[in-house]
């Protein structure tokens, strides 16, 4: 199979995976967290504890870890084929994904862990403090990773477009 055909077959699923992640983080930013913001302390803490357990599943991990693997694979194929413009967009996408990855593991997951370690919401003495320690920082860092992953998706879409344009020549 020529490298150009392989690039599209790898870059397409990478773009879809990154789009799914962008949509997931976007949904938190514009619906999940605003909805929970309107709830009482116990509801927010309990809901986020349950969501944080539920998201640790094979489908999420396959997407969160699989999309960048596909991006790296596409990058290698593009490097070997000499497609420099698509390569630049793919590198940019990988860098932006890396930012989202670092934010997730450096900030969102530790905040999730702190929330889990607070224990059963029915037994937390100061739910308001637990909520305050979690909610504001988690929302802020989620916005950062949402912007990064959405920009990564945009870069991959552009790389796919550049790739497809090159095939038509």
C-alpha positions in Angstrom: 0.0 0.0 0.0 1.5 3.4 -0.9 2.4 5.7 2.0 -0.2 8.3 1.0 -3.0 5.7 1.3 -1.7 4.5 4.6 -1.6 8.1 5.9 -5.2 8.6 5.2 -6.2 5.2 6.8 -4.3 6.2 10.0 -5.0 9.9 10.0 -8.7 9.5 9.6 -9.3 7.4 12.7 -6.8 9.6 14.6 -8.9 12.6 13.8 -12.1 10.8 14.8 -10.6 9.8 18.1 -9.4 13.3 18.8 -12.8 14.6 17.9 -14.4 12.2 20.4 -12.1 13.5 23.1 -12.8 17.1 22.2 -16.5 16.4 22.4 -16.2 14.6 25.7 -14.3 17.5 27.4 -16.5 20.0 25.7 -19.6 18.3 27.2 -18.1 18.6 30.6 -17.4 22.3 30.0 -20.8 23.3 28.7 -23.3 20.8 30.3 -22.0 18.5 33.0 -20.2 21.0 35.2 -22.7 23.8 34.7 -25.5 21.4 35.6 -23.7 20.2 38.7 -22.9 23.8 39.6 -26.6 24.3 40.2 -26.8 21.3 42.6 -26.0 21.1 46.3 -22.6 20.2 47.6 -23.4 16.6 48.3 -24.9 16.0 44.8 -21.8 17.5 43.1 -19.4 15.5 45.2 -21.3 12.3 44.8 -21.9 12.7 41.1 -18.3 13.5 40.3 -17.0 10.6 42.4 -19.3 8.3 40.4 -18.4 9.8 37.1 -14.7 9.5 37.9 -15.1 5.8 38.5 -17.3 5.2 35.5 -15.0 7.0 33.0 -12.2 4.5 33.8 -13.3 2.0 31.2 -11.7 0.3 28.2 -13.6 2.5 25.6 -12.4 5.7 27.2 -8.8 4.4 27.6 -8.7 3.1 24.0 -9.7 6.6 22.7 -7.6 8.7 25.1 -4.5 6.6 24.6 -5.2 5.2 21.1 -5.7 8.6 19.4 -2.2 9.8 20.0 -0.7 6.5 19.0 -2.5 6.8 15.7 -1.2 10.4 15.4 2.3 9.3 16.0 1.8 6.5 13.4 0.5 9.0 10.9 3.4 11.3 11.7 5.9 8.5 10.9 4.2 7.7 7.6 4.1 11.4 6.6 7.8 11.8 7.6 8.7 8.9 5.3 6.5 10.0 2.4 7.9 13.6 2.5 4.5 15.3 3.0 5.8 18.2 5.0 2.7 20.4 5.2 0.5 17.5 6.6 3.5 16.6 8.8 3.5 20.1 10.4 -0.2 20.0 11.2 0.2 16.5 12.6 3.1 17.6 14.8 1.0 20.5 16.0 -1.8 18.2 16.8 0.5 15.9 18.8 1.9 18.9 20.8 -1.6 20.1 21.6 -2.7 16.6 22.7 0.4 16.5 24.9 -0.7 19.7 26.6 -4.1 18.1 27.3 -2.5 14.9 28.5 -0.2 16.8 30.9 -3.2 18.9 32.2 -5.3 15.8 32.7 -2.6 13.9 34.6 -1.1 16.9 36.3 -4.3 18.6 37.5 -7.7 16.9 36.7 -6.7 13.4 37.9 -5.1 14.6 41.2 -8.3 16.7 41.8 -10.4 13.6 41.1 -8.2 11.6 43.4 -8.6 14.2 46.2 -12.3 14.1 45.7 -12.3 10.2 45.9 -10.1 10.3 49.0 -12.6 12.7 50.7 -14.8 9.6 51.2 -18.5 9.0 51.2 -20.3 12.3 50.8 -22.8 11.3 53.5 -19.8 11.2 56.0 -17.8 14.3 54.9 -17.9 16.8 57.6 -17.3 19.9 55.4 -18.8 19.2 52.0 -18.6 22.9 51.1 -14.9 22.9 51.5 -14.4 19.7 49.6 -16.5 21.1 46.8 -14.7 24.4 46.7 -11.3 22.7 46.7 -12.4 20.6 43.7 -14.9 22.5 41.5 -13.2 25.8 40.6 -9.8 24.3 39.8 -11.2 21.3 38.0 -13.4 23.4 35.8 -10.5 25.8 34.9 -8.2 23.0 34.0 -10.9 21.2 32.1 -11.3 24.3 30.0 -7.6 24.4 29.3 -7.6 20.7 28.2 -10.8 21.2 26.2 -9.2 24.1 24.2 -6.0 22.1 23.7 -7.7 18.9 22.5 -10.1 20.8 20.3 -7.2 22.6 18.7 -5.5 19.2 18.2 -8.6 18.0 16.5 -8.6 21.0 14.2 -5.0 20.4 13.3 -5.7 16.8 12.5 -8.7 17.8 10.3 -6.4 20.3 8.5 -3.7 17.6 8.1 -6.3 15.2 6.7 -7.5 17.9 4.3 -3.9 18.6 3.1 -3.3 14.9 2.7 -6.5 14.5 0.7 -5.7 17.5 -1.5 -2.2 16.0 -2.2 -3.8 12.7 -3.3 -5.9 14.6 -5.9 -2.8 15.9 -7.7 
